[in-house]
Amino acid sequence: MAAVWARTVLLTGSNRGIGLELVKQLLGAPRPPAWIFATCRDPEGPRAQELRDLASKHPNLILVKLGPPGGRHGFQTLFSYTADVANPSAITDAVKIVEGKLNGTGLNLLINNAGIYTPAASLESVDAEEMIRTYKTNAVGPMLMAQAFLPLLKKAAWESTEEGLSCSKAAIINISTIMGSIEKTPESFFKPVISYRCSKAALNMLTKCQALTYGEAGILCVALHPGWVKTDMGSQEADLTVDTSVRGLLSVLPTLTEKHSGTLLNWEGKAIPW
């Protein structure tokens, strides 16, 4: 497996599933990042116990709260609490923590992984509240995270001596899904999940817009589909183990260049049509 090396990494939704496995495999890499900033709503809560255990053994892992005062609140779905990646004040607080640890250097890699999924959201049942809530976390959140951390990403790109675009220089990776592909919708519509599909289609458009805008500053922007993964969100019906999916994602990251910026790829690096 090719190893991605980025000196500093921040990822959202890191206390379970794909996010937690990304943290584990980054920590276990031959050259782990100097700093891994792992965000979740409630780092002190019971759902973050495994993350705290990792942090106690790895001083380069910093847990960052992205949630309201007092811990875990808000609307609970079957599979996740709504992440506060769309809460501007929480994001501002997170930027201050990260800036303090980076001590004047930039952030190389932002992985927007946090997301929510409501399996029963059919065209007959989905309502405005559900659509807005899902868009807020799955599309607005990654937009706000990129905006807030853009100065640190630009700084990393400016500091780098690398030519072109790469994840070791400066990159935004949005964890998306083939369910956000309009062309591929008929192949997976046995699970309508309307709010999830529409929000991820919006995330794909955001990725394209980010690539066209931030590329000039030396920042790579790519959307990645991790596959159908055996997590709380993906269920045990899924095709891939979380270990296989994340190994694939981390193998793809070091292969990404400017030619991939603004595209949607799967965990094997294969292009998915919009």
Backbone as a ProteinNet text record, in pm:
[ID]
protein_1_A
[PRIMARY]
MAAVWARTVLLTGSNRGIGLELVKQLLGAPRPPAWIFATCRDPEGPRAQELRDLASKHPNLILVKLGPPGGRHGFQTLFSYTADVANPSAITDAVKIVEGKLNGTGLNLLINNAGIYTPAASLESVDAEEMIRTYKTNAVGPMLMAQAFLPLLKKAAWESTEEGLSCSKAAIINISTIMGSIEKTPESFFKPVISYRCSKAALNMLTKCQALTYGEAGILCVALHPGWVKTDMGSQEADLTVDTSVRGLLSVLPTLTEKHSGTLLNWEGKAIPW
[TERTIARY]
84.3	0	87.6	65	136.4	97.2	193.6	168	152.4	42.2	25.9	101.8	175.4	238.3	201.2	131.1	101	143.3	213.5	264.5	152.4	44	-67.8	-199.6	-286.5	-414.5	-525.4	-637.1	-757.5	-871.4	-943.8	-1059.5	-1179	-1297	-1421.1	-1489.6	-1579.5	-1653.7	-1562	-1474.3	-1364	-1384.4	-1501.2	-1517.9	-1576.8	-1605.4	-1663.5	-1649.3	-1674.8	-1680.6	-1555.1	-1574.2	-1464	-1369	-1424.6	-1340.2	-1245.6	-1297.6	-1214.2	-1107.2	-1144.2	-1047.1	-940	-976.9	-876.9	-775.3	-823.8	-733.7	-638.7	-693.5	-611.3	-503.1	-543	-446.9	-345.3	-384.3	-287.1	-185.2	-231.5	-140.9	-45.3	-93.9	-13.6	72	70.7	147.5	297.7	379.8	525.5	575.7	514.6	546.5	416.7	374.9	249	261.5	149.4	153.4	209.3	272.9	321.7	204.7	92.8	-28.9	-149.6	-236.5	-367	-471.5	-553.5	-661.5	-790.5	-845.6	-965	-1083.8	-1182.8	-1296.8	-1417.9	-1497.8	-1629.4	-1710.8	-1838	-1926.4	-1891.2	-1854.5	-1837.5	-1718.9	-1596.5	-1478.2	-1476.9	-1553.9	-1557.6	-1671.4	-1756.7	-1872.6	-1840.4	-1935.5	-1912.2	-1885.3	-1936.9	-1918.5	-1778.4	-1699	-1562.6	-1457.5	-1498.6	-1405.3	-1284.8	-1309.8	-1199.8	-1104	-1158.4	-1076	-989.8	-1047.7	-970.8	-860.2	-889.7	-787.1	-668.6	-697.6	-590.3	-509.4	-579.2	-511.5	-419.4	-457	-373.8	-242.2	-239.2	-119	-39.2	-100.6	-36.3	-41.4	68.2	67.4	46.9	60.9	36.8	-110.1	-197.1	-341.3	-409.6	-470.5	-538.7	-687.9	-767.3	-913.3	-968.6	-1052.7	-1108.8	-1260.4	-1321.5	-1467.9	-1530.2	-1629.6	-1712.1	-1856.6	-1893.2	-2027.7	-2063.8	-2189.7	-2236.2	-2182.1	-2181.5	-2139.7	-2221.9	-2154.5	-2226.4	-2231.5	-2171.2	-2161.4	-2267.1	-2316.6	-2396.8	-2543.1	-2590.7	-2730.6	-2782.8	-2906	-2957.7	-3036.2	-3071.7	-3158.6	-3083.3	-3137.2	-3071.7	-3138.2	-3059.4	-3109.8	-3082.5	-3119.5	-3091.9	-2942	-2863.9	-2722.6	-2627.4	-2670.7	-2574.8	-2644.6	-2571.7	-2617.2	-2571.9	-2652.5	-2615.3	-2483.3	-2388.2	-2257.9	-2266.4	-2188.1	-2190.6	-2082.6	-2054.7	-1960.8	-2018.8	-2148	-2210.4	-2234.2	-2173.1	-2187.4	-2067.9	-2086.5	-1972.6	-1892.3	-1959	-1885.5	-1801.6	-1854.5	-1778.1	-1656.6	-1673.6	-1562.9	-1456.2	-1498.8	-1403.5	-1319.7	-1383.5	-1311	-1211.6	-1252.8	-1164.5	-1042.2	-1062.7	-950.3	-847.7	-893.3	-801.4	-717.4	-780	-707.1	-600.2	-640.3	-546.9	-432.8	-464.5	-361.2	-259.8	-310	-220.7	-120.8	-166	-77.4	18.4	-29.1	55.3	166.4	145.2	251.3	313.2	227	275.2	289.4	274.4	282.3	141.3	132.8	3.8	-55.8	-178.6	-249.1	-243.8	-191.3	-174.7	-300.8	-374.7	-483.7	-608	-718.1	-848.9	-937	-983.2	-1071.9	-1209.6	-1304.8	-1443.3	-1517.2	-1522	-1581.8	-1717.7	-1744.9	-1870.4	-1990.5	-2089.1	-2210	-2323.3	-2445	-2561	-2643.1	-2721	-2790.6	-2919.8	-3031.3	-3159.7	-3214.5	-3211.1	-3244.6	-3388.7	-3479.4	-3621.2	-3667.7	-3574.4	-3611.8	-3648.1	-3771.3	-3821.7	-3887.8	-3922.7	-3992.3	-4126.8	-4187.4	-4317.8	-4304.8	-4194.9	-4185.2	-4096.5	-4000.2	-3904.4	-3973.8	-3933	-3993.6	-3885.9	-3928.6	-3835.8	-3731.3	-3773.5	-3680.7	-3568.6	-3605.9	-3505.7	-3409.2	-3461.2	-3376	-3277.1	-3325.4	-3240.6	-3135.9	-3176.7	-3083.4	-2970.5	-3004.9	-2904	-2812.1	-2868.5	-2785.8	-2689.1	-2737.1	-2655.1	-2528.9	-2544	-2428.7	-2345.2	-2410.6	-2337.8	-2281.8	-2337.7	-2290	-2243.7	-2326.1	-2288.5	-2168.6	-2168	-2057	-1921.7	-1903.9	-1775.4	-1738.1	-1837.9	-1809.8	-1753.7	-1818.7	-1774.1	-1638.6	-1614.9	-1485.3	-1374	-1396.7	-1295.2	-1271.6	-1378.6	-1363.6	-1281.3	-1312.1	-1246	-1098.6	-1067.6	-929.9	-850.9	-914	-846.5	-715.2	-710.4	-581.3	-469.2	-500.5	-398.4	-360.8	-457.4	-428.2	-342.5	-376	-296.5	-153.4	-140.9	-8.2	74.8	11.4	82.5	125.6	36.9	70.7	185.4	182.3	285.5	420.2	417.6	541.3	604.8	523.8	572	663.4	761	849	805.7	696	646.4	585.5	602	535.3	396.3	302.3	169.7	88	-15.2	-106.7	-93.8	-104.5	-96.7	-150.9	-177	-225.1	-114.4	10	119.6	148.9	99.5	118.6	3.2	-115.8	-236.5	-356.5	-453.2	-566.7	-690.7	-805.7	-936.7	-994.5	-1021	-1081.1	-1220.8	-1321.7	-1460.7	-1506	-1542.5	-1590.9	-1735.3	-1754.6	-1883.6	-1938.2	-2010.5	-2070.3	-2115.9	-2116.7	-2170.6	-2320.2	-2383.9	-2525.4	-2549.4	-2441.5	-2452.6	-2429.3	-2402.8	-2384.4	-2520.4	-2554.6	-2684.1	-2687.4	-2578.4	-2575	-2588.7	-2534	-2533.7	-2656.7	-2745.6	-2860	-2943.2	-2974.8	-3058.3	-2999.9	-2867.6	-2804.3	-2822.1	-2851.2	-2860.8	-2992.7	-3090.9	-3212.9	-3304.2	-3260.8	-3335.3	-3328.6	-3235.3	-3231.7	-3249.8	-3372.7	-3394.5	-3318.2	-3319.9	-3249.8	-3235.1	-3346.7	-3351.4	-3265.3	-3277.3	-3202.3	-3052.1	-3009.4	-2867.4	-2814.7	-2887	-2845.9	-2832.6	-2935.2	-2934.9	-2824.1	-2801.5	-2696.6	-2558.6	-2539.4	-2408.8	-2388.2	-2495.2	-2482.9	-2438.1	-2491.6	-2449.6	-2303.5	-2260	-2120.6	-2028.6	-2072.4	-1992.9	-1976.6	-2084.3	-2076.3	-1984.1	-1994.3	-1906.6	-1760.2	-1730.9	-1593.2	-1540.7	-1625.5	-1585.7	-1558.9	-1646.9	-1630.6	-1505.1	-1480.7	-1360.1	-1234.9	-1235.5	-1119.5	-1089.9	-1194.2	-1176.6	-1131.6	-1169.3	-1135.5	-1003.3	-986.7	-871.9	-747.9	-765.9	-651.2	-547.3	-592.9	-501	-409.7	-454.6	-373.2	-289.4	-294.1	-213.1	-280.3	-414.2	-488.3	-564.3	-538.5	-606.5	-743.8	-848	-983	-1043.7	-1074	-1124.3	-1235.8	-1337.5	-1442.1	-1413	-1422	-1394.6	-1514.7	-1548.3	-1652.3	-1583.7	-1612.4	-1542.1	-1594.2	-1698.9	-1764.6	-1880	-1950	-2057.8	-1993.5	-1981.5	-1895.1	-1976.8	-1929	-1994.8	-1969.6	-2049.9	-2046.1	-2188.9	-2207.7	-2343.4	-2427.8	-2366.4	-2439	-2462.8	-2359.2	-2369.1	-2441.2	-2447.3	-2510.5	-2425	-2461.6	-2385.7	-2417	-2513.4	-2540.2	-2430.1	-2349.4	-2253.4	-2148	-2080	-1981.6	-1845.4	-1802.2	-1664.2	-1653.8	-1544.3	-1513.8	-1456.7	-1464.8	-1412.4	-1261	-1194.4	-1049.2	-1012.4	-1084.2	-1056.5	-1082.1	-1193.7	-1228.1	-1121.7	-1083.5	-987.5	-848.7	-808.3	-680.2	-682.4	-796.5	-810.6	-801.3	-875.7	-874.1	-732.4	-662	-527.7	-426.8	-459.8	-375.5	-398.4	-521.2	-554.1	-493.7	-493.9	-452.2	-315.1	-211.8	-80.9	-71.1	-170.9	-169	-236.7	-302.5	-380.9	-291.5	-321.3	-247.5	-347.5	-296.4	-384.7	-483.5	-450	-543.3	-667.6	-658.9	-773.2	-857.2	-805.9	-875.9	-1011.8	-1114.5	-1249.4	-1318.5	-1270.8	-1333	-1386.8	-1469.6	-1522.1	-1461.2	-1388.3	-1322.4	-1369.3	-1355.9	-1389	-1262.4	-1278.7	-1169.9	-1057.2	-1079.8	-975.9	-913.9	-957.8	-903.6	-971.4	-1082.8	-1154.3	-1254.7	-1260	-1348	-1495	-1578.2	-1723.8	-1784.4	-1873.5	-1934.2	-2024.1	-2033.2	-2119.8	-2266
-119.3	0	123.9	212.7	339.8	418.9	487.5	559.5	708	763	907.9	969.1	1075.9	1147.3	1292.5	1334.4	1475.4	1508.7	1616.6	1649.9	1674.5	1737.8	1770.2	1734.5	1669.4	1621.3	1657.5	1705.2	1725.4	1649.4	1569.8	1500.9	1513.2	1524.6	1538.7	1401.9	1391.4	1266.1	1150.6	1170.9	1076.4	976.8	976.5	890.8	753.4	726.1	595.8	569.8	445.8	410.3	444.6	500.4	533.2	635.2	734.9	836.9	778.7	693.4	631.4	542.3	468.4	381	462.3	576.9	666.1	710	746.2	785.8	670.7	550.6	434.3	406.2	406.3	371.3	482.4	606.3	715.5	706.3	674.4	659.6	542.5	436.9	317	320.2	431.2	442.1	443.8	403	407.2	546.8	648.2	787.3	856.7	841.2	905.3	1056.5	1126.3	1272.7	1324.6	1439.5	1503.4	1540.5	1581.9	1614.5	1557.9	1490.6	1449.1	1515.2	1599.6	1665.3	1591.5	1524.5	1442.2	1509.9	1548.7	1620.6	1529.5	1559.7	1496.8	1587.8	1557	1644	1645.9	1531.5	1521.6	1431.4	1484.3	1401.6	1339.8	1397.5	1344.5	1245.3	1225.5	1138.1	990.5	902.5	757.9	711	781.3	739.2	769.7	842.4	875.3	804	701.1	632.7	575.6	511.4	451	558.3	670.6	782	835.1	846.2	892.4	793.9	665.2	563.6	578.7	606	626.7	751.4	858.5	983.8	968.1	880.4	859.7	789.2	720.3	646.4	719.6	817.2	885.4	1036.3	1095.8	1240	1328.1	1271.9	1350.3	1353.4	1284.3	1284.9	1383.9	1484.5	1588.9	1580.9	1564.4	1559.7	1701.6	1732.3	1867.6	1860	1937.1	1936.4	2020.5	1963.4	2039.7	2020.2	2084.3	2066.5	2177.9	2180.7	2287.1	2268.8	2374.2	2361.2	2254.8	2175.3	2073.7	1940.3	1927.3	1795.9	1768.2	1645.2	1592.7	1632.4	1706.2	1747.9	1737.6	1774.1	1784.2	1663.1	1660.4	1559	1428.3	1320	1190.7	1109.9	1065.2	975	833.2	737.9	598.2	574.4	644.2	611.6	717	838.2	936.3	1056.8	1121.8	1252.6	1354.3	1456.3	1559.2	1623	1618.9	1678.5	1829	1897.9	2043.2	2098.7	2027.8	2080.2	2201.6	2227.2	2344.8	2456	2446	2546.1	2641.4	2763.6	2854.7	2881.7	2897.8	2929	2810.2	2688.7	2568.7	2554.3	2584.6	2576.1	2680.4	2801.7	2906.2	2863.4	2801.6	2751.6	2643	2556.9	2448.5	2505.2	2607.8	2669.5	2723	2785.3	2840.1	2730.4	2616.1	2504.3	2452.8	2435.1	2383.2	2481.5	2608.8	2711.1	2709.6	2691.5	2690.6	2576.9	2460.6	2344.3	2355.3	2412.3	2421.9	2525.2	2621.3	2715	2784.8	2836.7	2916.4	2841.7	2708.7	2632.6	2608.4	2550.5	2529.6	2392	2375.6	2247.3	2183.9	2061.4	1997.1	1930.6	1865.2	1780.7	1794.3	1836.4	1843.7	1734.7	1642.2	1535.2	1558.9	1598.8	1619.9	1487.2	1419.4	1285.8	1284	1379.4	1377.7	1381.7	1300.4	1298.3	1227.8	1254.2	1185.5	1122.2	1023.6	936.6	889.3	911.5	863.8	760.5	631.5	526	526.4	585.9	581.2	702.3	785	909.5	882.6	839.6	818.1	946.3	952.1	1069.7	1089.5	980.6	989.5	1041.7	1011.2	1042.1	1160.8	1193.3	1298.9	1434.4	1514.9	1647.3	1754.6	1879.8	1991.4	1990.3	1959.9	1960.3	1859.1	1740.5	1636.3	1676.4	1733.1	1775.5	1883.6	1982.9	2093.3	2044.7	1959.1	1906.4	1828.1	1746.3	1664.3	1749.4	1845.6	1937.9	2013.3	2053.6	2133.7	2058.3	1931.4	1852.8	1805.2	1753.8	1686.1	1779.6	1898	1989.6	2124	2184.3	2314.1	2298.8	2192.1	2168.6	2164.6	2080.5	2078.4	2212.7	2288.4	2421	2513.5	2514.7	2601.5	2558.8	2428.5	2379.9	2425.5	2412.6	2454.8	2605.2	2682.8	2828	2865.1	2802.1	2837.2	2798.2	2682	2633.4	2672.1	2749.2	2789.4	2864.6	2958.6	3026	2929	2827.6	2729.7	2638.5	2604.5	2524.6	2605	2731.6	2817.8	2831.7	2841.9	2854.5	2729.4	2611.8	2486.5	2479.3	2520.5	2519.3	2616.1	2732	2833.5	2786.9	2714.7	2667.3	2551.3	2478.8	2358.5	2391.7	2303.2	2316	2224.6	2149.5	2056.6	2131.3	2072.4	2123.4	2060.8	2128.1	2071.1	2063.1	1976.1	1960	1819.2	1808.7	1677.1	1684.9	1567.3	1560.9	1591.6	1574.2	1607.6	1757.7	1827.9	1972.5	2045.6	2039.9	2099.4	2042	1988.4	1923.2	1924	1928.3	1907.5	1780.4	1682	1556.3	1547.8	1548.3	1536.6	1391.6	1328.1	1190.3	1194.5	1147.5	1154.2	1012.2	990.8	859.2	849.4	728.3	703.5	736.7	739.8	775.8	922.2	1001.8	1139.9	1157.3	1046.6	1051.5	1043.3	1143.9	1144.7	1033.5	1017	915.3	773.8	749.7	614.9	585.1	681.7	664.1	539.2	505.7	386.8	257.2	249.7	126.8	104.1	210.5	196	247.4	271.5	335.9	241.9	116.7	27.3	80.9	173.3	247.5	395.8	448	585.7	691.6	684.7	778.5	918	982.2	1104.8	1216.5	1240.9	1352.4	1328.3	1205.5	1171.5	1188.6	1134.9	1145.5	1291.9	1369.3	1508.9	1588.9	1563.4	1637.1	1599.7	1473.3	1431.5	1477.3	1489.6	1550.2	1695.4	1763.3	1900.9	1904.6	1807.1	1800.6	1779.7	1699.3	1678.2	1808.3	1884.9	2014.9	2109.1	2106.5	2188.7	2154.4	2025.7	1982.2	2039.2	2034.7	2089.7	2239.8	2309.9	2454.7	2486.6	2408.1	2428.2	2407.8	2303.8	2274.8	2391.4	2447.1	2557.9	2686.2	2699.7	2821.2	2808.9	2699.2	2686	2630.5	2574.8	2521.9	2628.4	2751.7	2862.9	2890	2851	2869.5	2746.1	2646.2	2526.1	2418	2423.1	2327.1	2227.8	2100.5	1991.5	1968.7	1947.2	1922.3	1802.8	1697	1572.9	1516.9	1456.5	1382.7	1233.3	1159.6	1016.5	937.5	832.3	737.5	620.1	596.2	490.7	350.1	339.9	210.7	194.1	81.8	49.3	-27.5	36.1	-12.1	-61.1	-167.3	-226	-137.8	-33.1	55.5	68.4	147.4	173.4	234.4	322.4	386.3	290.9	216.3	128.3	-1.8	-43.1	-167.3	-288.6	-401.7	-524.2	-587	-529.8	-575.8	-533.4	-438.1	-373.8	-470.6	-427	-510.8	-511.1	-397.1	-379.9	-369.9	-424	-396	-254.6	-194.9	-58.9	-58.5	-165.1	-175.5	-173	-251.2	-256.3	-122.2	-59.4	69.9	174.1	184	287.8	260.2	134.7	103.4	148.8	128.1	174.1	325	395.5	542.7	596.1	539.3	587.5	549	447.5	413.4	510	560.5	653.5	792.1	836.3	974.4	1011.1	926	968.2	968.7	912.1	910.2	1032.2	1111.8	1223.9	1340.3	1395.9	1511.4	1612.9	1716.9	1820.3	1765.1	1655.3	1600	1538.3	1509.5	1452.1	1558.6	1679.7	1782.2	1812.6	1814.4	1838.9	1716.2	1595.4	1471.9	1391.1	1291.1	1195.3	1059.7	1003.2	873.8	777.6	647.1	551	510.4	419.2	379.7	307.1	272.8	211.2	310.2	434.4	536.7	543.1	470.9	470.5	586.3	651.8	768.2	726.5	808.4	789.7	910.2	889.5	1004	1083.3	1212.5	1298.5	1258.7
0	0	0	-94.3	-95.1	29	85.9	210.7	183.4	233.4	224.8	341.1	313.7	424.2	416	516	533.7	675.6	689.9	823	922.6	874.7	963.6	895.6	971.4	918.2	1015.5	962.2	1043.4	979	1058.2	1003.5	1095.6	1034.5	1109.5	1120.9	1218	1236.9	1269.6	1367.8	1388.9	1502.5	1565.5	1682.9	1652.1	1523.3	1490.9	1341.2	1301.8	1160.7	1083.1	964.4	875.3	938.8	1006.7	1068.5	1171.8	1259.2	1362.6	1299.8	1196.7	1130.2	1058.4	1001.8	942.5	1047.6	1164.7	1272.7	1306	1323.1	1360.3	1256.8	1129.1	1024.8	1000.1	1017.5	1008.1	1121.2	1240.5	1354.4	1333.7	1267.1	1246.5	1122	1049.2	924.6	954	856	875.5	912.6	852.7	886.8	927.1	1051.2	1092.2	1090.3	1072.1	1075.2	1207.4	1200.5	1322.8	1413.8	1349.2	1423.9	1350.2	1424.3	1373.7	1463.4	1403.8	1477.2	1445.3	1545	1526.4	1592.5	1512.2	1567.7	1582.6	1682.3	1699.7	1791.2	1804.5	1883	2030.4	2084.6	2229.6	2262.6	2257.1	2284.3	2423.5	2516.4	2652.3	2674.1	2575.4	2589.5	2569.9	2601.4	2591	2449.3	2348.7	2210.3	2158.3	2236.5	2195.7	2281	2353.7	2443.9	2368.8	2255	2179.4	2127.8	2089.7	2043.4	2157.8	2275.8	2392.3	2427.9	2415.6	2444.2	2349.6	2222.7	2125.5	2159.4	2198	2230.6	2351.6	2444.3	2563.4	2529.1	2415.3	2374.1	2267.5	2202.7	2090.3	2112.5	2156.4	2185	2062.2	1941.3	1819.8	1779.4	1855.1	1829.1	1922.9	1864.6	1942	1915.1	2019.8	2005.6	2010.5	1914.2	1902.7	1901.2	1986.4	1995.9	1885	1818.5	1724.3	1767.2	1875.8	1927.8	2022.5	2068.3	2157.5	2297.2	2379.3	2518.3	2589.2	2671.2	2747.1	2678.5	2560.9	2499.8	2397.4	2396.8	2287.4	2301.9	2203	2202.4	2061.2	2043.1	1907.2	1864.3	1740.3	1683.5	1663.5	1714.9	1700.8	1590.2	1491.4	1389.3	1435	1351.4	1382.9	1392.8	1312.8	1301.4	1353.8	1379.6	1429.7	1489.2	1580	1624.5	1521.6	1499.4	1402.8	1443.7	1354.7	1382.6	1371.1	1454.4	1449.9	1358.3	1248.8	1149.7	1078.5	1097.5	1035.6	1137.2	1253.8	1358.9	1352.4	1300.7	1280.8	1407.5	1521.1	1644	1689.2	1672.8	1708.5	1617.3	1489.7	1395	1427.7	1462.7	1500.7	1620	1719	1836.3	1795.7	1702.3	1656.8	1585.4	1503.1	1431.5	1531.6	1638.8	1739.5	1803.3	1833.2	1892.9	1796.4	1671.1	1570.7	1547.2	1534.4	1514.3	1627.5	1749.2	1864.6	1859.5	1818.8	1809.6	1691	1580	1460.9	1477.6	1567.1	1604.2	1483.6	1397.6	1284.8	1153.7	1155	1030.5	976	855.9	791.7	816.6	766.2	772.3	633.9	626.4	496	442.6	529.6	480.9	567.8	506.4	571.7	511.6	594.9	549.4	610	526.2	570.7	563.7	677.7	683.6	752.8	840.4	916.7	823.8	853.3	772.3	843.7	800.2	856.6	744.5	782.7	687.2	752.1	687.3	738.6	641.7	676.1	580.6	533.6	611.9	576.2	496.1	447.6	379.2	233.3	211.1	75.3	26	-102	-154.5	-86.9	-42.9	24.2	166.5	233.8	376.2	411.3	326.5	362	369.1	467.4	481.9	477	485.2	472.5	583.3	705.4	818.6	797.2	751.6	726.7	615.8	508	397	443	513.7	558.1	657.2	749.6	850.3	783.8	684.4	617.7	531.7	460	380.8	472	588.2	678.9	720.2	753.4	795.4	677.1	571.9	463.8	357.6	341.9	238	295.5	381.5	438.7	532.2	612	704.4	635.3	532.8	461.4	399.4	354.3	298.6	406.1	523.6	632.2	687.1	696.5	742.9	649.2	519.7	422.2	430.1	442.9	454.2	577.6	690	815.7	817	759	762	637.2	547.4	424.2	449.1	543.2	566	604.3	684	723.8	607.6	522.8	403.6	305.7	286.7	199	251.3	382.3	441.7	414.1	426.9	399.4	253.4	163.2	20.4	-8.5	53.4	32.8	86.6	199.4	262.1	185	109.4	41.8	-76	-97.5	-213.8	-327.7	-306.4	-407.8	-526.4	-643.9	-762.7	-771.5	-837.4	-858.8	-731	-733.6	-620.7	-562.8	-430.8	-366.5	-224.8	-166.3	-28.3	71.6	34.6	125.2	125.5	23.9	14.7	83.3	24.4	82.6	9.3	83.1	16.5	103.7	34.5	97.1	36.5	120.5	76.2	136	50.3	94.9	78.8	189.5	182.2	132.2	10.6	-55.7	-75.5	-184.6	-208.7	-354.1	-404.8	-538.4	-542.2	-424.5	-418.8	-453.9	-455.3	-498.4	-647.3	-716.5	-861.8	-930.3	-1007.9	-1077.9	-1182	-1254.7	-1360.1	-1304.5	-1184.6	-1127.4	-1040.6	-1027	-937.5	-965.2	-1091.5	-1114.8	-1058.5	-1045.1	-997.8	-848.4	-774.6	-629	-572	-658	-610.4	-531.8	-514.8	-424.4	-281.4	-255.3	-128.8	-164.4	-162.7	-209.7	-131	2.7	92.6	29.7	5.4	-73.5	-15	114.6	174	164.1	185.7	177.4	35.2	-61.9	-202.9	-245.8	-218.1	-263.2	-195.1	-67.1	3.7	-48.3	-84.4	-136	-280.6	-358	-490.7	-476.8	-374.6	-346.4	-303.5	-224.1	-181.7	-302.1	-397.9	-518.9	-597.4	-608.1	-675	-598.3	-465.8	-382.9	-410.5	-420.4	-445.2	-576.3	-679.8	-809.1	-798.4	-729.9	-712.9	-630.9	-526.8	-446	-530.7	-614.6	-699	-792.6	-851.7	-945.7	-876.5	-749.3	-674.2	-599	-523.9	-435.2	-505.5	-624.6	-698	-724.8	-747	-772.7	-654.2	-535.5	-414.3	-382.9	-470.9	-450.8	-369.1	-362.8	-279.2	-367.8	-348	-417.5	-353.8	-433.9	-381.1	-453.6	-379.8	-438.4	-350.7	-414.8	-343.3	-356	-245	-245.5	-195.5	-268.1	-228.5	-159.4	-31.2	42.5	16.8	-67.1	-86.7	9.7	-4.8	89.4	203.3	319.3	426.5	545.5	606.6	723.9	846.9	859.8	976.2	1028	1133.3	1181.9	1071.1	991.3	883.3	766.7	728.6	612.6	638	763.9	809.8	774.2	829.3	804.6	669.5	596.1	458.8	363.4	403.9	314.4	261.8	154.2	85.6	151.4	205.1	250	401.3	455.5	595.5	603.4	719.6	735.5	715.5	755.4	737.6	589.7	507.7	363.6	297.8	332.5	274.9	305.8	431.5	472	414.6	409.1	344.4	198.9	134.1	-3.2	-13.7	70.9	68.1	90.2	188.2	218.7	110.6	30.7	-83.8	-200.5	-210.5	-318.5	-292.1	-168.5	-137.4	-195	-180.5	-233	-385.3	-452	-598.9	-660.2	-578.7	-629.8	-671.2	-787.5	-839.5	-893.4	-957	-1012	-1113.6	-1179.5	-1278.4	-1213.2	-1084.2	-1012.3	-942	-930.5	-854	-917.9	-834.7	-884.1	-937.7	-900.3	-946.8	-829.4	-862.6	-766.8	-799.6	-702.8	-719.9	-611.5	-637.1	-531.7	-455.3	-360.3	-271.5	-343.4	-469.3	-550.8	-649.8	-642.3	-730.8	-867.4	-883.4	-1011.4	-1016	-1131.8	-1147.1	-1148.1	-1085.4	-1084.8	-1155.7	-1250.3	-1321	-1228.8	-1256.1	-1175.3	-1190.1
[MASK]
++++++++++++++++++++++++++++++++++++++++++++++++++++++++++++++++++++++++++++++++++++++++++++++++++++++++++++++++++++++++++++++++++++++++++++++++++++++++++++++++++++++++++++++++++++++++++++++++++++++++++++++++++++++++++++++++++++++++++++++++++++++++++++++++++++++++++++++++++

